[in-house]
């Protein structure tokens, strides 16, 4: 995949792409009229793999049961519709997504995964959503925070081993260099696990992606997302098997859905910024 900005397909290309590949299906998760494009492990089914518990990207409709929904999930279903095949959503652990591609269990892994060098060495990536690190603080704390060094001395949670954790630790080092108290960073398996500690006053807030921050802000009246404190220059990507026949077909389909506004409309439905979809750029690779 070239490191250049992708020339998005025009609206007229939507019908051209569909006619070239397959007949368009009548709806998500419904079988198409014939076989799909080359490279699918099952010629009539688009097998998508996701790891759950990352609302609004992928999650169970009823919390722990029901239909699997979310921006990622609806996005891959739209790809299936465009290609005229049934879309099957397979739930697995996050660390099994890339191996699932390599083993032929998945045609696509579209599940809140950053585009990074480690993954692009073993799988093909299509950037789909711009994101970055954002702080979510108790309301009374958020009122006092306008720049990164205003976080000095606070107690923040971060998901262990993430870029978000690294970003807050970098700011903490700046605090110390300026003679200010460090940020006390507590690691959690998932940032939302820290919410009870935030509400009890043991923590002042958490850091996570702009995606999760938006969701937490909408669902918790006592928490406020604070933008502009950390970088917002990395991307979530959808992955296909490295060098597969399906990779270029999938890339074209995704960019068609960006060009015709489908993925932006889905972003608005899930409380995401549609501009973070529209400005997708393969230079992220």
ABEGO torsion letter per residue (X at the ends): XBBBBBBBBBAAAAAAAAAAABBBBABBGBBBABBBBBGBABAABBBBBBBBGBOAABBBAAGABEBBBEAAAAAAAAAAAAAGBBBBBBBBBAAAAAAAAAAGABABBBBGBBBBAAAAAABBBBBABBBBBBBBBBAAAAAABABAAAABGBBBBBBBGBAAAAAAAAAAAAAAAAGBBBBBBBBBABAAAAAAAAAAGABAEBBBBAAAAAAAAAABAABBBBBGABBBABBBBBBBBBGBAAAAAAAAAAAAAAAAGAAAAAAAAAGBBAAAAAABBAAAX
